Amino acid sequence: QVYFAESGGGLVQPGGSLRLSCAASGFSFRNYDMSWYRQAPGKERAMVAAITRNGDIINYGDSVKGRFAISRDNAKNTVYLQMNSLKPEDTAVYYCNTYLVKWQLPWGQGTQVTVSS
């Protein structure tokens, strides 16, 4: 079973934008609230954005409010993260998973985002 396949990362200059995608499989995606997480070198993984099963926003991390936007397409079993005005401190590996810890599935490989000039 493949649960999460994250994509869309890359190297971008400060102030740039990226759109991440997470294709989910192996579970009833439409029935779960979903989140994007990130892990920077030497730091713990942290949630950056969360969305309900119906597409309502749950919350954003304080450091990304106003710059990132989470969305989902239940028909495609995919959750997205639009990242604008990127900063060097956004550099991390980005992952998706369910919102509630008790329902979390094995982590995917993530997608690397590097913000650097």
C-alpha positions in Angstrom: 0.0 0.0 0.0 1.3 3.4 -1.0 -0.3 6.1 1.3 1.3 9.4 0.3 3.4 10.6 -2.7 4.5 14.2 -2.2 5.8 16.2 -5.2 6.4 19.7 -6.4 9.4 20.7 -4.3 12.6 22.2 -5.6 15.0 25.1 -5.4 13.5 28.6 -5.4 14.7 32.1 -4.7 13.4 34.0 -1.8 10.1 35.6 -2.6 9.3 32.8 -5.1 6.4 30.4 -5.1 5.9 26.6 -5.3 2.9 24.4 -5.4 3.2 21.1 -3.6 1.0 18.1 -4.3 0.3 15.0 -2.2 -1.4 12.1 -3.9 -3.0 9.8 -1.3 -3.9 6.1 -1.8 -4.7 3.0 0.2 -7.3 4.6 2.5 -10.6 6.6 2.3 -9.0 10.0 1.7 -12.3 11.9 1.5 -13.1 10.9 5.0 -10.1 12.4 6.7 -9.0 15.8 7.6 -5.5 16.3 6.2 -2.4 18.3 7.0 0.9 19.4 5.5 4.0 19.1 7.7 7.6 20.1 7.4 10.9 19.1 8.9 13.9 21.3 8.7 17.4 20.0 9.3 18.0 19.5 13.0 14.3 20.2 13.9 11.3 18.2 14.7 8.5 17.7 12.2 5.8 20.4 12.6 2.4 21.0 11.1 2.1 24.0 8.7 -1.5 23.7 7.5 -4.6 21.7 8.0 -7.9 21.2 6.1 -11.1 19.4 6.9 -12.5 16.6 4.8 -14.9 19.1 3.3 -12.2 21.6 2.4 -12.6 24.0 5.3 -9.4 25.4 6.7 -8.5 24.2 10.2 -5.5 26.3 10.8 -2.1 27.5 9.6 1.2 27.7 11.5 2.0 31.2 12.6 5.1 31.4 10.4 3.2 30.7 7.2 -0.1 32.6 7.7 -0.9 34.8 4.8 1.7 33.1 2.6 0.7 29.5 2.3 -2.7 28.1 1.2 -3.9 24.5 1.6 -6.5 22.9 -0.6 -7.7 19.5 -1.6 -9.5 17.7 -4.4 -11.3 14.7 -3.1 -12.0 13.4 -6.6 -8.3 13.2 -7.2 -7.4 12.0 -3.7 -4.9 14.9 -3.6 -4.1 17.7 -1.1 -2.1 20.8 -2.2 0.0 23.4 -0.6 0.4 26.7 -2.5 3.5 28.5 -1.0 4.1 32.1 -1.9 6.6 34.7 -0.7 9.0 31.9 0.3 11.7 32.6 2.8 15.0 30.8 3.5 13.5 29.6 6.8 10.8 27.7 4.8 13.6 25.3 3.7 12.5 21.8 4.8 11.2 18.5 3.6 7.5 18.7 3.3 5.1 15.8 4.0 1.4 15.3 4.1 -0.6 13.0 6.5 -3.9 12.9 8.3 -4.6 15.8 10.7 -5.3 13.7 13.8 -2.2 12.0 15.2 -4.3 8.9 16.1 -5.2 8.3 12.5 -1.8 9.0 11.0 -0.4 6.6 8.5 3.2 5.8 7.6 5.0 8.8 6.3 5.9 9.2 2.7 9.3 10.3 1.4 8.3 13.9 1.4 9.4 16.6 -1.1 12.4 18.9 -0.5 11.9 22.6 -0.6 15.0 24.8 -0.7 14.7 28.5 -0.6 18.0 30.2 -1.4 19.5 32.8 -3.6 
